[in-house]
């Protein structure tokens, strides 16, 4: 089995720990300068992942936006943007979502095994659908498949809260980028960064704060969560990777 991909978790939250408001429209937590930083981090990875609820709610494109970064990826033998990954328990994904219709790279969808055939028929050639598990997909199995079957060596996870909770609770992340916005949300029904769970980092095992950065009116906290931290830094072995070899059916 191939080594699991290097995992970077990335999210922005309010001072009181919310990812968004409870309203239908998306509440912007970040600013233009930080969004540009996120774009730079995206360009370092082989794949970007969000949960199906994020696909439905936010309709993200998940592309590298900056032309110079896209050009650097092409010059390195990579696609302009990373592959896209999502996970769903219900299989409720629309094939006309921006996740499936924008960009040239592969789209990979993970779901329980008994929903694989129906979801593959629904999405057609717009995605590879991989069935894992009976009732829900375990993130450890998802990472194993990405590494061994899909050729993904690095994965950026951009939410939502359920997916972040699963990665953190299973101790599967190598680093965490946490941006704090300068306001409160204060809505009981709003989504939080993480839900209840047993996490490896406690008062007796503190996560290591590797970097802090003020970016306009937000603050970036970068945590090292494993001994592989920093593998994607310029000059590291992972920086000279080969292109991801994932083909659509």
C-alpha positions in Angstrom: 0.0 0.0 0.0 1.3 3.5 -0.9 1.9 6.0 1.9 -1.1 8.0 2.8 -1.2 11.5 1.3 0.1 14.4 3.3 -3.0 16.2 4.7 -3.4 19.9 5.2 -6.6 21.0 6.9 -7.6 24.6 6.1 -10.5 26.6 7.4 -11.5 30.1 8.6 -13.7 30.7 11.6 -15.2 33.5 13.7 -13.8 34.4 17.1 -16.5 32.1 18.7 -15.6 29.2 16.5 -18.2 29.2 13.7 -17.5 28.4 10.0 -20.5 30.3 8.8 -23.8 31.7 9.8 -27.1 29.8 9.7 -28.4 31.9 6.8 -28.6 30.5 3.3 -26.0 32.9 1.9 -22.3 32.3 2.7 -20.7 34.5 5.4 -17.2 35.6 4.3 -14.8 34.8 7.1 -11.6 35.8 5.3 -10.3 38.7 3.2 -8.8 39.1 -0.2 -5.2 38.7 1.0 -5.9 35.5 2.8 -7.9 34.1 -0.1 -4.8 34.6 -2.2 -2.7 32.8 0.4 -5.2 29.9 0.3 -4.9 29.9 -3.5 -1.1 29.5 -3.1 -1.5 26.6 -0.7 -4.0 24.9 -3.1 -1.3 25.1 -5.8 1.0 23.0 -3.7 -1.3 20.1 -3.4 -2.3 17.2 -5.6 -6.0 17.2 -4.6 -8.5 19.4 -2.7 -11.3 18.0 -0.7 -14.6 19.3 0.7 -17.6 17.4 2.1 -20.8 17.0 0.1 -22.7 19.5 2.3 -20.1 22.1 1.3 -20.6 21.2 -2.4 -24.4 21.6 -2.0 -24.3 24.7 0.2 -21.5 26.8 -1.3 -21.1 25.3 -4.9 -17.3 25.8 -4.8 -15.2 25.6 -8.0 -12.0 24.5 -6.1 -9.6 25.8 -8.7 -6.3 27.6 -8.6 -7.2 31.1 -9.5 -3.9 32.9 -10.1 -2.6 32.5 -13.6 1.1 32.5 -12.6 0.5 29.6 -10.2 -1.4 27.7 -12.8 1.5 28.3 -15.2 4.0 27.0 -12.6 2.0 23.8 -12.2 1.9 23.3 -15.9 5.6 23.8 -16.2 6.2 21.2 -13.5 4.1 18.7 -15.5 1.0 19.1 -13.3 -2.5 20.0 -14.2 -3.5 23.7 -13.8 -5.5 22.8 -10.6 -5.5 19.9 -8.2 -7.9 17.0 -8.5 -11.2 17.5 -6.6 -12.4 15.1 -3.9 -15.6 14.9 -2.0 -17.4 12.4 0.3 -21.1 11.7 0.7 -23.2 9.3 2.8 -26.5 10.1 1.1 -25.3 10.3 -2.5 -27.2 13.6 -2.9 -24.9 15.4 -5.4 -26.0 17.2 -8.5 -23.9 16.6 -11.7 -24.3 20.2 -12.7 -22.6 21.5 -9.5 -19.5 23.6 -10.2 -17.4 20.9 -8.5 -18.1 18.7 -11.5 -18.4 21.2 -14.3 -15.4 23.5 -13.8 -11.7 22.8 -14.4 -10.0 20.1 -16.4 -8.8 17.8 -13.5 -10.3 14.6 -12.1 -13.2 14.6 -9.7 -13.3 11.8 -7.2 -16.4 11.0 -5.1 -16.4 8.6 -2.1 -19.6 7.0 -0.8 -20.8 3.9 0.9 -20.5 0.8 -1.3 -24.2 0.3 -1.7 -24.6 3.7 -3.3 -21.7 3.5 -5.6 -23.4 2.2 -8.7 -26.4 4.5 -8.5 -24.2 7.6 -7.9 -21.8 6.7 -10.7 -24.8 6.4 -13.1 -26.1 9.8 -12.0 -22.7 11.5 -12.4 -21.7 9.7 -15.5 -18.2 10.6 -16.8 -18.0 13.7 -14.7 -16.5 11.9 -11.7 -14.9 8.7 -10.5 -17.1 7.2 -7.8 -15.4 5.0 -5.2 -17.4 2.9 -2.8 -15.9 2.4 0.7 -17.6 1.0 3.8 -21.2 0.0 4.6 -22.9 3.1 6.2 -20.2 5.8 6.0 -16.8 6.3 4.6 -13.9 6.2 7.0 -11.3 8.9 6.3 -8.4 6.5 6.9 -9.8 4.2 4.1 -10.3 7.3 1.9 -6.7 8.3 2.3 -5.5 4.8 1.6 -7.4 4.7 -1.7 -6.2 8.2 -2.7 -2.6 7.2 -2.1 -2.7 3.6 -3.5 -5.3 3.8 -6.3 -5.5 7.5 -7.3 -1.9 8.6 -7.1 -2.5 11.5 -4.7 0.4 12.4 -2.5 -0.9 15.5 -0.9 -4.5 16.5 0.0 -5.8 19.9 1.1 -9.1 19.6 3.1 -11.2 22.8 3.1 -14.2 21.6 5.2 -16.8 21.5 6.3 -17.0 20.9 10.0 -18.0 17.2 9.8 -15.1 16.4 7.5 -12.7 18.4 9.7 -13.9 16.6 12.8 -13.4 13.2 11.2 -9.8 13.9 10.1 -8.9 15.5 13.5 -10.6 12.9 15.6 -8.8 10.1 13.7 -5.4 11.8 13.9 -5.0 11.9 10.1 -3.9 15.5 9.6 -0.3 16.6 9.2 -1.0 20.3 9.6 -3.8 22.7 10.3 -4.2 26.2 8.9 -6.8 28.0 11.1 -7.7 31.6 10.2 -9.6 33.7 12.8 -11.9 36.4 11.6 -12.4 39.6 13.7 -16.1 39.0 14.6 -18.6 36.8 16.4 -21.5 34.8 14.9 -23.3 33.7 18.0 -26.0 31.6 16.3 -26.8 28.2 17.9 -27.7 26.7 14.5 -24.6 27.9 12.7 -22.0 25.3 11.7 -19.0 25.0 13.9 -15.4 24.2 13.0 -15.5 20.9 14.7 -18.2 18.9 16.5 -18.0 16.9 19.7 -15.4 14.2 19.6 -12.3 12.6 21.2 -9.3 14.4 19.8 -5.6 13.5 20.1 -4.7 17.0 21.2 -5.6 17.7 24.8 -4.4 19.7 27.7 -1.7 17.1 28.3 -0.9 16.7 24.6 -0.9 20.1 23.1 -0.7 20.7 19.4 2.5 22.5 18.3 1.9 26.1 17.0 4.4 26.3 14.1 3.6 29.8 12.8 1.3 32.8 13.3 0.7 35.5 10.8 -1.4 38.7 10.7 -3.1 39.0 7.3 -4.9 42.3 7.2 -7.7 42.0 9.7 -7.5 38.2 10.2 -4.9 36.0 11.9 -3.5 32.7 10.6 -2.5 30.0 13.1 -0.5 27.2 11.6 -0.3 24.0 13.7 2.1 21.1 13.2 0.0 17.9 13.8 2.5 15.1 12.8 6.1 14.4 12.4 5.7 14.8 8.6 4.9 18.5 9.0 6.6 20.7 6.4 6.9 18.0 3.7 5.4 20.4 1.1 7.8 23.3 1.9 10.0 24.4 -1.1 13.1 22.1 -1.3 11.4 19.1 0.4 11.3 15.7 -1.3 7.5 16.1 -1.9 8.0 19.3 -3.8 9.4 17.5 -6.9 6.5 15.1 -7.3 5.3 13.7 -10.6 1.8 14.5 -12.0 -1.2 12.8 -10.4 -2.3 10.0 -12.7 -6.1 9.8 -12.3 -8.3 9.2 -15.3 -12.0 9.7 -15.6 -14.0 6.6 -16.7 
